[in-house]
Amino acid sequence: MYGAAAQPLTHPVFSRRFPSPGCGGEKEAATMNRLGKKGDETLIEMALSADDDIAVLTKFKSTRSEGEECNGPLCETTSTAESEVPSSSEGLNSTETTLLIPEHQVQSGRRFNLFLKRRLRIDKRHQSKDSIFFRDGVRRIDFVLAYVDDLNKEWEKKLERRKEFERNLENAGLKLEREDKKSDVCFNFPGQESEDGKICFVKIHATWDVLITYAEVLNIKVPIKENDIPSTVENPLDCMLAPLRLPKKVMHPEPDYFTAPFSRDKQELYLINDESTFFSPSMRNRIVNYILTRCPYGTEEGKKKFGIKRLLNNGTYSAAYPLHDYLSLSMSCFAFTLICSQCQYWKKANDPNCESERYTLYMEWARFLRFYKEQPLDLIRKYYGEKIGIYFAWLGFYTEMLFLAAVVGLICFLYGLFTMDENMSSKEICDPAIGGEIIMCPLCDQDCEYWRLNTTCESSQYSHLFDNVATLFFAIFMGIWVTLFLEFWKRRQARLKYEWDLVDFEEEQQQLQLRPEYEAKCTHKKKNPVTQEMEPYLPITSQAVRFCISGTTVLFWVSLIIASMIAVIVYRLAVYAAFASLMENTQTLQPISGLLTPQLATSVTASCLNFVIIMILNFLYERIAIWITDMEIPRTHMEYENRLTMKMFLFQFVNYYSSCFYVAFFKGKFVGYPGAYTYMFNRWRNEECDPAGCLIELTTQLTIVMAGKQIWGNIQEAIVPWICNWWGRRKARNNPENLYSRWEQDHDLQTFGALGLFYEYLEMVIQFGFITLFVASFPLAPLLALMNNILEIRVDSWKLTTQYRRPVAAKAHSIGVWQEILNGMAILSVVTNAFIVAFTSDMIPRLVYYYTASENEDSPMSGYINNSLSVFQISDFPDRNKPKLNPENFVICRYRDYRYPPDHEKKYLHSMQFWHILAAKLAFIIIMEHVVFIVKFFVAWMIPDVPADVKAKIKREKYLTQKILYEYEFEKLKERLCQGGKQATEEEFITTEGRMELSRAM
């Protein structure tokens, strides 16, 4: 009927082109032929453009035989809600076919919309349920509400809430379409119902009027002109980094534009090529979510109730979510939204023009085999929104910076490994003539025996891996690395703010992110001094009471953590004596007694127990923190997240790091000496460090907690959601894929939740603490973090793309309060690492011995072990401490301290060398802190937060945007002046022209 050269008609709202037979494959072409041969009586109503009120009816007969290739426009098959579906066991549905007539067949300049009035019947089994559109095939599903139609005692109340809520949504301009088990057009045949057949769905579509109204309310920036600023000069190293790059189409899915806040009155100013795609799906679901969170649903107990969150909490709805982009439809494939072949995120569409953003993210980002590739941040931002995009940008940048720290840490570790045999301290401990002749005092009271120093030979050698000169260098390096990381991240963040149109977002966020819960719970009103409008507020007395309750609750839980840590310490003290007695008296443990000392055995078991307690307390406190933050009623979303973040971080900080602080700064420091030991609760004797120092025990503690947390975190993030989704979809596995509707597929996925991103940040910040606060004790910590983060990026991307419902898009211009937390931890890390080097490692005592007490010029460190051990006369033991057995009749024993011998006039008091070492430790802390802080502040001052080219681009864009807006106003005023000729218009004309001149001058 139509020639091959016929051009498709351009619809004023939708730029629709009909697909070629290749789009969607042979199945669609066959379906089109079948539709065309339904009968000769098919009628098409051709409506002229809005200028004419004449409707033309034309008879249309299909002249295309089955299998014939279609060269002209094809028909678009969509289902209609008004179709009369006959009762049939096969569940027949009706469709509506729309044909577009080429422009050359109608009068020039006219626009035609053609609608099929004759309803066609097709078998439902041939209809794809993977559609993201309403049954008309035109209106996109922007949001889905799900509820359980269960006839319980609250069924009528929930029904009334839903009716009122949905009625108000429709009054707000949204279009709704319902899918439930009772509807004629729903999927009622066997195997199609969701779970028990009681789940119903409400699909929501935002019309153009709704979108432009709330785009103006939310101050959404939209394109006004393509960016003509030249791109940055290419990096000479780009050719070397080519294997790490992604295709340009993936990295930059759309052109860069100058943008301006949307205004309904200036629609001609914006680049609106297609109203159906002008607002991206992430923008659309953000707008719909804004309406949902503020839509009322009735009055209960004398208070006005509103918001989808309340309806989810009280069970009126079971879920609310936007749909994933399983099938991204270019306009050439628009006609086949319902009959296009199945296009899941792991499947490529048949037509190269039919591209799915979710499929691209899955193939180029979410697969582990792409771990070495850069992340498509622009595509992530476009699909998930700026808030999730900024998280992955930060995580990727953090991982890149970890590479340098991991390399340096590995070099320091290898230095300790290669110099292990040259360590004089371990040589003396392992030497039978030195360590074998040194008798050490018992490790516990009465039941423990005297032991020889060379039994700790292996542990002293392993201690040298982490306690060497490289430890000092690495501690200083990490203090500078942290500053570089934070400063360069500020620059990266500033560039993203410009590229993602977030430069002016901070002000608008304060105005627009008012929480619906705050509006609902605050019944008092007061006038805003800025806007002069009445707004809700929380009285100061109510705030004070809520903060007191919140502070008391947080203090109680922090005290509970400290109590649990004390319980673990008591366990260490109680089990330590048992391990010491067991290892000394059990012959079967003698072969490993050198490697597994009582101190190490106690440390390992206590660390594992502490990790279990940490996980349990985390689980409990998360719910408490959310409850007390809700009770405080924060005003904005930003305030809510900041308060919750501070509570959770304070708790996690104490929970995860308290045991490490104990081992690093308290263990072995308050032991006393033989005959005058100190006791906890006057019962358990404080535990001592290994003769080689406590650093190896701190390394053990850090490794177990850090590695255990990372392993457990990956299990929670990857395996648990996968198992839950597999279990939830078990009933759908036996159903044909095309009977499993789009909204049902997403409904069976896990919920990411409003706090999903919060937990991701918290996990990474806790890891950041491990690699900075205690890195002097474990140079391999950055390497472990690097390997975990490479996996973390792919796990997070995989679960977001495949295992979780699509999160509601949200804007964010930075990582928020986490930036301040990282800055605080960076400063604290300098102090903790200085104290670890000074008080936990043996570096300072060895340096003092090297420069003050060494007597052998050829081997300056020989004799250090003997010098670091004090002498105790066994006859001075009180009955409480004295061992029951002394088969070899030892007269003296040695212990780790600097005290005078028993024959000195200052018997068992601290020697002068002790005070020299203490002074050296304090001097080292002061010098190291000042040196590192000076370097940190100098580096921070040298590196500007915003790159110079970004500053120039921001100024250039503001200038061009103002110029475009003024020119637009100028042209509009000229038109008004030509038409009206009024004095007021002339004054506006002169004013606008003056503003344009001023803009050019500026």
N, C-alpha and C positions, 0 to 999 in steps of 0.2 A: 504494500500500500504506500509506504514511504520510501523514497530513494535513499541511497547510501549517503548522499551529500546533505541530507536533511539535518538542520541544526536544532538542538533541543531548546525548548522554551525556558526562559529564566523567570522563575517565580519571584514575586516581590519579597517574599519572606524566606523561602528556601531555594537556594541555587541548586536545583536538582538536575542531574544528568542521568539518563538511564544507562544501565550497564551493558557491556558487550556480553556475548554468550560465555566468554571466558570467566567472567566475574562470578564466582560461586560455583562454577563447574557445570557439568552436563546435567546434574540433578535439577538445577534451577531451570535450565533451558527446557528440559522435559516437562517440568511443572508448568512453565509458561505455555507450552504447546497444549498441555492438557486443559489449562484454563481457557485458552483461546478457542478450543473445540467444544466447549460446554454446550454451545447452542448458537443458532443464528440470530436469536432474538435479543442478544446483548445490546443494551441501550447505554448511550453516553450523553451525559448532560454537559454541554459546553457553556460555562458562564463567562460572559465578557468581563472586562476589567470594571473597576468601581465606577468608571465614568458612564457606563451604559447599564441600564436596568433591564436588559433584554436577555432572555435565556433561550438558547438554541438547542433543540434536541436533534440529534443526528443518529441515524441507524448505522451500526458498525458491524461488518461481517469479517470474521477472521479468514484471511486468504492464505494463511501460512499452514503448510502441512507439517505433520509430526516429523521432527528431525531436521526441518529446514532451518538453515542458519539465519539468524535475525540480524539484519544490517541497520535497521532503524531503531527508534526508541521502543523499548519493551515496556511491558506493563508492570506496575508495582502492586504486589499482592499484600494486602493488609487485612487484618480481621477487624470487625466492627462490633461494638458492644450492643448495637441495636439489631443485630442479625436475628432472624427467626430460625432457631436451630431445632429441627425436628427431633423427636425422641427416637433414639437409635442406639442399639447396643454398641455400635462402632463409634459413638460420640462424635457425630458430624458437627462441623463448625462452618460458619459462613465467612466469606472474605469480601473485601471491597477492592475493586481494581480501578486504578486511576491511570488514564492515558494522557500523555502530553502531546499536543499537536505542534508540529514545527511552525516557526514564525512565518515562513514563506507562504503558508496556506491560509493565513488570515490577514487582515488588513495591517499595514505597516504601523509599528509603534504600539499596537494593541497587545495586552497581556491576557492570556487565557488560562483558566483553571478548569480542568476536566475531571469530573467525578463519575464514577460508575454507580448507577442507581440500581442496576439489577444485581442482587446478591448471589454470589456463587457458592456452591457447596463443595468443600474438599474434605478429604479424609484427614482427621486430626493427626494420624500417625505420620503424615508427610510434612507436618508443620514443625519447624524448629522452635523449641522453647528456650533457646539460648539468646533471646532477643532482649535488648535493653530499652525497648520502646513500648508504648501503650499498644493496645490491640489495633489501633488505626495505623500503626507503623510509622507515624510521623512524630508524635510527641514523645520526647525522651523521658525515661524514668530517672528522676533526680534523687529520689529517696524512697525507701520502703519501710512501712510499719508492719509489724507482725504481732498477732495476738492469738491466744489460745481460747477457743470457743468452748469453754468448759462450764457445764451447768452446775456450778456450786452455789453456796449461799450468797456470795457477793456478785453473782453473774449479772443481775439486773442493775446493780450500782455501776459496775464496770461498763455495761452496755450503754447506760445513760452518759457516762463520762466520754466514751468513744464517740457517741452521736454528737454530743455538744462540741467536742474537740474538733472532729472532722467538719462539722458545720462551720465552725469558726475559721478553719483552714480554708474552706471554700470561699468564705466571705473575704478572706485576705487575698484572694485571687488565685490560689493554687488549684490545680485540677487533680481530682482523685479518681482512681479506678480500682475496684475491689476484686480480689480473687479469693474465693472461699469454696468450701466443699459443697455448698448448697446452690452455687450459681450455675446457670445453664452453660455458661461459657468457660467454666473452670474444668479442672482436670479430675473428673470424677470416676474414671474407669480404674480397674484394679491396678494397684501398685503405684498410683500417681499421688495419693494423699501423702502429705508430709507426716512422718512418724505415725501418730495414731489417727490421722485424718482430721484433727481438731484445729490445726494451725491455719489461720487465715491471713491474708496479706492485703495491705492497702498501698497501692503505688501512687506516688506523688510526682506531679510535673509542675514546674514553675514556668508560667507564661512569660512572654516578652515584657509585658507591662510590669509584672512582678519583679522580674530581673532588673529592669532599668530603675524601678523605684528604689529597691533595696541596694542596688549598686551605688546609688547616690547617697543613701543613708550610711552605708558602710565605707564610703569614700574609696571605692575600688578604683584603681588606676587602670586605664585602658589606652590602647595605642592611638596616637594622633598623627604620627609621621614616622617613617622608617629612619632608623638611626644612620646619620651620614658621617659620624665621627670616625676617623680612620682607626683601625684596630692597632693594638700594640705591636711594636716591631717583634718579629719572630725570634725566638731564642735559638742561638747557634747549636744548642744541644738537642734541639727537637728531633734531629735525624737519629740521634742515638736513643732517644726515648720513644721512637716510633712504635716498637713492639708493645709498649705499654699503653698506647693510645687506642681509643675507640673511634669508629667512623664518625666523621663530622656530623652526619645526619642524626646520629644517636646523641652525640654530645650537645648539639645545638638544634633541637627539633623544630624551632621556629625562628624567624628573623628577629633582630633586636629593634625595638621601637622606642621613640620618645613617647612618654605617657603623660596623662593628666587625669585628675579625678573625674569620674563620670558625672555628667549632668544631663537631666532629661531635656533641658531646653537647648542643648548644643549637640544634638545627635548627628547633625550634618558634619560636625567637626571631626568625628572619630572615624576610624577605618573600619566601617561596618560593611564587610563584603557579604556576610551571610549571618543572619540573625540567629540561626540555629547553632552556629559554632562560634559566634562572637565571644560569648562567655564560655570558658573551658568547663568541663565537668566538675573540676575541683572548686571553681568559683560558684557554680550552680549549687552544689551540695552545701557549700558554706552559707549561701544565702538562705536556702531552705532550712538548714539547721538553725539559723538565726531566728527564723519565723517560728519554728517548732518550739524553741526554748522559751518563747514569749507569748505563745498562743494560750488564751484562757480556756478552761473546760468546765467552769461552774463555780459555785460558791458552796463551801462546806464549813460547818461550825462558825458561820458568820464571817468567814474570810474568803477572799477571792483566790482561787487556785488556778495556777497556770504552769505550763512548761512540760515538755516531753519527759524530762528527767523524773518528775514526780509520778507521772503515769507509768514509767518503767519501774519505779521503786514500789508502787502499790500494786503492780501486776496487771494494770489495765492493758498495757502492751508488753509483749515479751521481748521485743527487739526493735531497734530503729537504726537504719544503716543506708548509706549510698551503695549503689551497685558497682562492682568491679567492671573494668572495661575488657570483657572477654572478647568482644567483637567490635573493633574500631572500624567504623564505616566511612570510607571516603564517599563523596557524593556520587561517584560512579557506581558505587555498590549500594546506594541508599534504597533502591527499590526492592532489594532482596533481604531486608532486615529479618523477615520471618522464615524465609525458605532457603537462606544461605546455608551452606554446609557447616557442620559443627566446627567452631573455631575456638578451642580452649587455649589457655595461656601457654601450653606446651606444644601447640600445633600452629603451623604457619598457614595463613589463608591461601586459598588457591590462586587468587589474583594478587600480583605484587602491589597493586594500588590499595588493596584492602589490608591496611596495617593496623595492628593492635599495639597500643602503648604497653599494655600489660605483657604481651608476648615479647616485645622488645626488652622490657625490663627483666623478664625471666631469662632470656637468652644471653643478654649482654651484662647482666648485673647480679642476678640471684643464683647463678650456678657457681659452685666452688672452683671449677676448672678455670674460671675467669678471675681468680684471686689476684693475679699480677696486673690486671687491667685497672685503669682509672675508673672512677664512678661517673655515670651520666647524671651529674647533679641537676642540670637544667630540666632533664626529663623527669627526675624524681620530684623536683619542685612542681613541675606542671601537673604531675599525676597525683601526688599526695599533699601538695601545699608547702608553703615556706617553712613551717615549723619542723616538719619531718626532714625537709631538705637541708636545713641548717644543722640538724643533728648529724646527718650522714656526712656533711661537709666537715664538721668538727671531728668526728670519729676518723674520717679518712686522713685529715691533716695530722691528728694526734698519732695515728699509726705510721705515717711517713716520718714524723720526727722521732718516733721510737726507734726507727732503723739505725740512726746515728748513735743513740744511747746504747742500743743492743750491741753494736759493733765494738764500741769502746769497752763496754762491760765484758764482752767475750774476750777481748785482748787482755784485760786485767785478770780475768779468771785463768787464761792460758799462762800468763806470767806466773801466777801462783802455782800452777800445775808443773811448769818446767823448772821452777826453783824449789820445788818441794824437797828434793834430796840435798839441797844446799842449806836448808834451814838448820841453824845451829841448835835452836831450842829443842826441836824434835829429835835431833841427833843425840843430844845429851839425855833426853827422856828415854830413848830407845836403847842407849848404850847400857849393857849389863853392868859395866864397871861404875857407871854414874847413876842412871835411873834405877838399875837393879839393886843398888845398895842404899837407896833412899827409902826409908820406912815412913809411910804416911799414917797420920792419925786416923782412927776409925771414922767412917762416914755416918754412923748413927750411934746411939747410946746403947751400951751393954751388949747387944746382940751382934754387932759388927766387929770384925777383926781388923788388925793392922794389915796394911797392904803395901805392895811395892810400886813405886812410881812408874816403872817400865810397863806395867799392865795397861797403861793408857797410851801406848806408843802409837797405835793406828789413829786414834782420835786426835792426837796432837799433830800428826802429819796432815790429816784432812783439815784441821783448823787453819793450817797455813794457806790453804787454797783461798780463804777469804780474809785472813788476818795477815796482811803484808803491806809493803810500802805502796803498792798499787791501790790499796783501799783508800788511802788518804787522797791520792790523785783523783780517783773516781768520785769520791764524795764532793770534792771541789768542782769537778767537771759537771756533776749533776746539778749543783746549785746554779751554775751558769746556764746549763741546758734548759732548765725549767724557765728561766727568764727569756731565753730565746724562743722557746715554744709559745709562751704567753704573748710575747710582743709580736711575733710573726703571725700568730692567730688573729690578733686584733687587725692586722693589715689585711689578712685574708677575709675576715668578717666584713671589713669596710668595703672591700671590692664586691662581695656578694650583696651587701645592702644596696649598692648602686645598680648592679646587674639585675637584681630582683625587685627593683622599685620599692625599697624599704627605707629610703633615706629619711622620709618624713613620717614614718610609721609610728614613732614613739608617742607623739602628741595625740594622734587619732586613736591609738590603743587605749589611752587613759580615758577617752570619752566614750568609746564604743563597747568596751568589754565589761560593762556593768553586769554583775551576775544576777540572773533571774531570782535566785534564792535570796539574795540581799533585798531585792525589790519586794519580794513576797513577805519576808519576815520582819522588815523594818516598817512599822506602821506610822512612825513619826515622820513629819515632813518639815523641811525648812527651805528657805530661799537660797539658791546658789548665788553668791556675790558676783560671779562672773557672768553667768547666763541670765540671772534674774528670774529663774524658773524654780518652781517648787520641786524638790527631789527628796527621796527617802534618806533617812540617816539613823544611826544607832546612837542613843544617848550615851554620854560619857560614863555614867554609873553602870549601865549594862555592859559596856566594854570592859570596865575595870573588873567587874565580877567574873566575866568570861575569861579574861586574861589570868586572873588569879587561879581559877579552876584549871585552866590549860597549863600554866606554869607548874602548879602542884603535881599534876598528872605526869608531865615530862620529868620533873625531878624525881618522882617516885620510880619511874621506869629506869632512869639512869642509875638510881640507887640499887635497883634490882639487878642491873648488869654488874655493878661493882660487887654486889653480894655474890653473884654467880662466879665472878672472877676470884673472889676470896675463897669460895668453895673449891674451885679448881686448884688454888694454891694449897689449900688444906689437903686435897687429894694428892698433890705432888709431895707434900711433906710426909703424909702417912704412907704412901706407896714407896717413897724413896728408900726408907729403911728396909722395907720388905724386899725390894729389888737388890739392894746392897747385900743383905744377908743371904738371899737366894743365890746370887751369882758367885758369892765367895764360897758357899758350902755345897754347891751342886757341881759334881764332876762333869755332867753332860754339857754344861754351859761354858766350861773352861775354854774350848776351842774358839768361841766367839766373844769371850770376855774382854779381849783387847779392843775389839771393834764396837761391841755393844756394852758400853759402860753403864753403871747404874744411873748416872746423870742423863745419858742419852736415852735410855729406856724410859725413864720417867718423863723426859721432855716429849718424846714421841707419843706416848699414850695420853699424856695430859693435853697435848696439842689436838689430838683427835677428839678427845672428850670436849675440849673447848669449842671445836668447830661444830660439833653436834648441838651444843648449847646455843651457839651463835645463830644457827639456822632456826632453832625453835623460837628463840626470842624475836628474831626478825619477823617470823610468821605472825606472832601475836602483836608486836608493836605496830606493824603496818596498819592494822585495823584500828588500833587505838589512835594513831596519829591522824588518820582520816577523820575519825569521829570528833576529836577535839578541835581539828581545823574547821570542820563543818559547824561546830558549836560556836566558834569565834565569829562566824558570819563575815568573812572578808568581803570588801566592797567590790573589787574587780577580780577578774580571772588571774591577772598578774599577781595581785596580793595573795590570792588563794594559793597559787603555785609556790610563791616565795615563802609563805609561812609553812606550808607543808614540807617544802624542801629543807628549811632550816631545822625543823623538828626531826625529820627522817635522817638528815645528815648527822645531827648531833648524836642521835641514838646509834646510828651505824658506826660513827667514829669511835665512840666509847666501846661499842660491842666488838668491832673487829680489831681495834688497835690496842685495847687495854692489856691483853695478854702479851703482846709484843713490847709494850712499854714496861711491863713488869720484868720480863726477862732482860731487857736492855738496861734498865736503870735501877732496879731494886734487887733482883736476885743476886745473892752472894755479896751484897754490900753491907748487910746488917747481920752477919753471922756470929760475930764475937770471936772467941778463940777457945781452944780446948780448956776445959775447966770453968769457962765463963760464957758458954753459948747463950744466944738469945732464943727465946721461944715465942711462938704465936699462941696466944691464949694460954700461955704458961703450960702448954702441953706438947706442941709439935716443934721440934727444933728446926730453925730456918735452914734451908738447903744451901749447899755451897756450889760454886762454879767448878767446872772441870779444871784440873791443874793447868791446862792449856788456855783457859779463859772461857767466858760465857758467850763469845761471839758465835761459835759453832752451834750452840743451843738456840740462839736468836735466829740463825739461818734456818735451822730445822723448823722452828715455830713459824717463821715467815713462809717457808716453802709449803708447809702443810696447809696453812690457812689460805694462802693466795691460790695455790694450785687447786685445792679442794673447792674453793668458791668458784673458780673459773669452770671447772668440770661440772659442778652442780648447776651453775648458771646456764651452760650450754644444753644440759639435759632438760632443764625447765623450758628453755626457749625453743628447742627444736623437737625433741622426742615427745614431750608431753602434748604439745598442740597437735602433732601428727597423729598420735594415738587417739586423742579425743576426736579429731575429725574422722579418722578411720572408723571409730566406733559409732559416731553419729551418722555416718553415711552407709552403715551396713545394710539398711533396708533398701537403699537405692541402687545397690550394686547389681541387683538382678533385673532392674528396669532398663529399658532402652534409654540411651543417653538423651535422645531428643524428647523424652517425656519428663525429664528432670529440669524444671523451669529455672530460669536465670535467677530469680529471687529466692527460690528454694536452695539452689546451690550455695549462694552466699549466706543464706540463713544458717546452713549447717556448718559454716566456718566458725572459728573462734572469734571472740570479741577483743579488739585491741584495747579499747577503753580509753577514757580521758587521761588516765595516769600511765598509760603504756610507755610513753616516751620518758616520763619521769623516772621510771625504774631503769630504763636503759642508761640515762645519764648517771643515775646513782651508782649503778654497777661500774661504770667506767671511772667515775670520780674516786670510788673506793679503791679501785685498782691503781689509779694515779697516786693515791696515798701510799700504797705498798711500794711503788717503785721510786718514791721520792723521800718519804719519811725515814725509811730503814734501808736505803739502797747501799749504804756503806757496809752493811753486813752481808749483802747478797748481790754481787755485781751481775748475776745472771737474771735478776728480776726483770729488767727491761726486755731481755730476750724472750722470757716466758710471756710477758705482756704483748710483745709484738706478734708472736705466734697465735696467741689467743685472739688478738684483735683482727688479724687477717681472717681467722675463722668467724669471728663475731660479725664482721661486715657482711659476709655471705650468709650467715645464719639469719641475721636480722632482715636482710633483703629477701631471703627465701621465704621466711615465715610471713612477712608483710605481703608478699606477692602471691603466695599460694595457700597459706594456712589461716590467714586472718581476714575478716571482713575489711572492706576498704574504710580506713579512718576518715572522719570528717576533716576536710581541709581547714587549716588554721594558719594565721600569719604570725611570724616572729622575726624580729630584726637582729636577734642575738641569742646566745645560749642562756641569757638571763642571769639569775642569781648564781648560777654555777660558775660564772666568771670570777665573781668575788670569792667564792669558796676556793677555787683553784689558786687565786692570788694569795689567800691566807695560808693554804697548805704549802705553797712555794716558800713563803717566808719561814714557816715553822720547820720545813725540811732542813733548812740551813742549820737551825739550832739543834734539832735531833741528831743529825749526822755528825755535827761537831761533838756532841756529848757521847755518841756511840764510839767515835774514834778515840775520844779521851778516856772514857770510863769503862766501856765494854771491851774494847780490844786491848791488846798488850803493847800497842805501838809506843805510847808515851813512856811506860816503864822501861822498855827496851832502849829507847833513845836516851833516857836519863842514865841508864847503866852504861851505855856506849860512851857517853861523854864524861861521866863522873866517876864510875866505879870499875871500869875495865882495866885489867892489869896485863893483858896479853896483846901486844901490838900486832902480832901475826894473825890472831883470831880474836878480835875485840869482843865478840859475843860469847865466847867460851866462859863458862862459869855463871851465866845468867840464871839458869834454873836454880842452882844452889843458892844464889843471892836472893832470889824471889821467894824462897821458902824459909819460914821462921822455925825455931826449935822449941819443942815443949818436952818437959820432963814428965815421964809417965807417972811417976810417984805423986805428982801434983793433981792427978785426976780425982775429982770427988766421986763418991760412990754412985751418984746418979749417972755419970758419964763413963765410968771406967768399964772397959770390956771385961766380960766374964772370963775369957781365955786369953792367955799370953804364952803360948807353948814355947816360943823361942826366947822368952825372957828379955824382950826389948827394953831398953832403958829410956830412950828418947824417940820421939816421932816428929814428923815435920808437917807443917800446915801452911796454906797460902796466905801470907800476910807479911807486913814489914813491922816486926816487933822485936824488942830486945830479948836476948836469950835468958834462960833461968838463972845463970850465974851473974847477971848484970844487976847493978843497983836499982835500975828502973825496970825490973823484971816484968816482962809481958806488956809493957807499955809501947806505944808506937815509937818507932825509931825516927831519927832525923831524916833518914832516906824517905820514909813515908811522907813527911811534910814536903820534902823536895819534889817528890813525884806529884803530890796533890797541887802544889804551886805550878808545876809545869803543865798539868792538865788544865787548870783554870786559865793560865796564860795562853795555852793553845786554843781553847774555846773562844777567848776574846779575840785573838788574832785572826783565827779562821773566819769567825763570823764577820768581823769588820772587813776583811779582804773580800770575802764573797759578796757581802752586801754592797760594798763600793763598786765592785765590778757589775753587779746586777743593776744597780741604779744608773750606772754609766751607760750600760748597754740599752736599758730602757729609754734613757734620754736620747741616745744616738739614733734609735729606730723610731721613726714617726708612726703613730697609730694608723694614719690614713696615707696611702701612697700618693705621691704628688700628681701622678697622671689621673688618679681617681678624683682628687680634688678638682682638677681642671675639667674633667668630664662632667662632674656634678654641676659646676658653675655654667658650663656650656649648655647643658641640658635645661637648666632652669631658665637661662636666657632665651634659648630657642623656644621653649614651651610658652614663656610669657609672650614672646613675639607672635607666635602662632595664635594664641588666645586673643591678643589685642587686635591682630589683623582680622580675625574672625568677627570680633565685635565691631570693628571699624566697617567691615563690609555690610554687616547687618544694619548698622546705623545709617549707612549710605542708602540702603534700600528703603529704610523707613523714612529717611529724609526726602527721597524722591517721591514717595507715596503720600506722606502726610504733610510735610513742609511746616511743621509746628516749631515754635520757638524752643520748646523743651528738647526736642530732638536735635536741633542745631547745637544747643549747649552740650548735649551728650556727645555729639560728633566732635566738637572742639576739644572736649575733655579727653576723649579716647585718643584723638590724634596727639594730644600733648603727652599722654601716657606712653604712646608708641615712641615718640621722640625721646622721652626720658629713658625708656628701656634701651633704645639704641645707644644713647650716650653712656649709660651704665655699662 
